[in-house]
């Protein structure tokens, strides 16, 4: 009889401690999200959305070249000093970087010839 009560006591102690050991480990993953509102959790779970529409390409209004200096290009009405490698006089075009960082090959008065990397 004594043997039975020792085993019963050990089983009871095991039954009480086993859920305690597995409970915190199972809940530890969700503690980081526990203190956020449902709206904050939805924002965290949603991946960032890229801009839907890219910025329009700049407009090349004109090119001025000088015999002894660097050329000047007029982009969106503003004069900008240019590098000689940036301008092609034979077809009146220039490589221009837009406000969004994209590079455009533009011809004076026309739409972009191509866009993308330099």
C-alpha positions in Angstrom: 0.0 0.0 0.0 2.8 2.3 0.8 4.3 1.8 -2.6 1.1 2.8 -4.3 0.8 6.1 -2.4 4.4 7.1 -3.4 3.7 6.4 -7.0 0.4 8.3 -6.8 2.1 11.3 -5.2 4.8 11.3 -7.8 2.3 11.1 -10.6 0.2 13.9 -9.1 3.3 16.1 -8.8 4.2 15.4 -12.4 0.7 16.1 -13.6 0.9 19.5 -11.8 4.4 20.5 -13.0 4.2 19.3 -16.6 1.7 21.9 -17.8 3.7 24.7 -16.0 6.8 23.7 -17.9 5.2 23.7 -21.3 3.0 26.7 -20.8 5.5 29.6 -20.8 7.5 28.1 -23.7 4.4 28.0 -25.8 3.3 31.5 -24.9 6.8 33.1 -25.3 6.5 33.5 -29.1 3.4 35.6 -28.8 4.6 37.9 -26.0 6.2 40.3 -28.5 2.8 40.9 -30.2 0.8 40.9 -27.0 1.3 44.5 -26.3 0.2 45.8 -29.7 -3.3 46.9 -30.7 -5.0 44.8 -33.5 -4.3 47.7 -35.9 -0.6 47.8 -35.0 -0.4 44.0 -35.5 -2.0 44.3 -38.9 0.4 47.0 -39.9 3.4 44.9 -38.7 2.2 41.8 -40.6 1.5 43.7 -43.9 4.6 44.0 -46.1 5.5 47.5 -47.2 3.9 48.6 -50.5 6.1 50.2 -53.2 5.1 53.4 -54.8 2.5 52.7 -57.4 3.4 55.4 -59.9 7.0 56.4 -60.7 7.8 60.1 -60.9 7.5 61.5 -64.5 10.8 61.9 -66.3 12.4 65.4 -66.3 12.1 67.6 -69.4 15.3 68.7 -71.2 14.6 72.2 -72.4 18.0 73.0 -74.0 21.8 72.6 -74.1 24.4 75.3 -74.3 27.9 74.4 -75.2 31.0 76.6 -74.9 34.3 76.2 -76.6 36.3 76.6 -73.4 34.1 75.3 -70.7 31.6 72.7 -69.6 28.2 72.6 -71.2 25.0 73.7 -69.4 21.8 71.9 -69.7 18.3 73.2 -68.9 16.3 70.6 -67.1 12.7 71.6 -66.2 13.5 75.2 -66.8 16.6 75.2 -64.5 20.2 75.7 -65.7 22.4 72.9 -64.5 26.2 72.5 -65.2 26.8 69.3 -67.1 29.7 66.9 -67.7 30.9 66.7 -71.3 30.4 62.9 -71.2 26.7 63.5 -70.2 25.9 65.5 -73.4 25.8 64.4 -77.0 25.8 67.4 -79.3 25.3 65.4 -82.6 21.8 64.4 -81.6 21.0 67.1 -79.1 20.6 64.7 -76.2 21.8 64.4 -72.6 21.8 61.8 -69.8 19.8 63.3 -66.9 19.2 62.0 -63.4 15.6 62.5 -62.3 14.4 63.4 -58.8 13.7 59.7 -58.1 17.3 58.7 -58.9 16.5 57.1 -62.2 18.7 58.0 -65.3 17.0 59.2 -68.5 18.5 59.8 -72.0 16.6 62.8 -73.1 16.5 64.7 -76.4 15.8 68.4 -76.4 12.0 69.0 -76.7 11.2 65.2 -76.9 10.0 62.5 -74.6 12.7 60.2 -73.0 14.6 58.0 -75.4 15.2 55.4 -72.7 15.0 55.1 -68.9 16.8 53.0 -66.4 20.3 52.5 -65.1 23.2 54.6 -66.3 
